[in-house]
Amino acid sequence: MENNAALPTEFREELQRILDYWARFTPDGEKGGFYGQMTNDNVAVQGAIKGAVLNARILWGFAAGYNLIPDAAYLTMAGRALGYIMEHFADKEYGGVYWSVTAEGAPADTKKQIYALAFTIYGLAEYYRAQPLKGALDLAVSLYRDIEMYSYDVQRGGYMEALTRDWQSIADLRLSEKDVNEKKTMNTHLHILEAYTNLYRVWPDPALGGRIRELIHLFREHIVDARTGHMRLFFDEDWAVRSSTISYGHDIEASWLLVEAAEVLGGAVLTGEVRELSLRIAVAACEGLNADGSMRYEWDDRGIVDERHWWVQAEAMVGLLHAGGVSGDAEYYRKFKAVWEYTKQYIIDREKGEWFWGRRADGTIMEGQDKAGFWKCPYHNSRACIEVIRRLGADSAWR
């Protein structure tokens, strides 16, 4: 096999470029926290709403970066995000976090989107790993208990998507306009699993461990299509499937996050079973790979949506490297390298920093998209760098 010892250095340097971009361009020096939106040309959109998910992912990105590279500047940025979340996003009256706040930090959309609570837990737990601040862990545990109290479906298992500020039923449960308005989704369950796994690392509560185990069961029982290996995306409260769309990026992301959860719980039998499942999901996700190395966005009733989004390429790298490690099949490693080569050439913005939102099938940049915003965050790409560095450690067969 070729010598790939330089790859961890490449990814380390890319991680530093990503975090340095966010530290340089996105702090809101006038109103506090971070700008809610940045154009592709690194111009802050004045007055832009600030989203809970963006801020939680900024918190996670800098905390995770510090946990790999103990640069004090990263911890400072993580602390900035933590302080803003605790001051402006945490609902001190009803619990949970607001979906968004104004540019000045006042509540804007006060609904309790469980996806946002999950990402806030994820970021808080990562910060606690970097700096064991009791307030960060206390808020994470409080949000976990809010999810369990108000979102958990006692009768059918799983979690409802959203509620009002005071935890009542809400008509529009969607994360975004493109989503189906249903009670349960793969996406929210995946990120609750991810958040609970990270919380369990710092707070190994038995009840939390039980919920992680139950979430793995729900993926095996309801979310992963046993026939195709793809993830089903939308469900009613009884777990009836409400969409035929395939998300290649979520497929490949789930393949490794499920194994991570099983490994954190421990137990050879469960971990072995989930690793086997992860390979079936990875095989299905590879249907989304293009000849140029990139991974497509999704398939829906109209056919393939052949856009190459930044986050899909990031998750593809981790998932393919994971599949190679589990299976020992070097073909997955070849595919991982191909995605990385595509990403270096076409997704990373060498001129203005960070990563483009994506490219169309004809290779043109997807214009009018954010560099930072409600959904464009230092999370998928920074995490991909961290995971690749970890998986290409000194004992890796792929070095």
VENPE-V291245 format. One record per helix or strand of 3 or more residues. SS is the DSSP state (a for helix, b for strand). FROM is the first residue (numbers start at 0). LEN is the number of residues. If there is no record, write none. Layout:
BEGIN
SS/FROM/LEN ; SS/FROM/LEN
END
This chain:
BEGIN
a/6/19 ; a/51/17 ; a/71/18 ; a/113/17 ; a/133/18 ; a/185/17 ; a/205/18 ; a/247/18 ; a/267/21 ; b/297/3 ; b/302/3 ; a/309/18 ; a/329/18 ; b/369/3 ; a/379/12
END
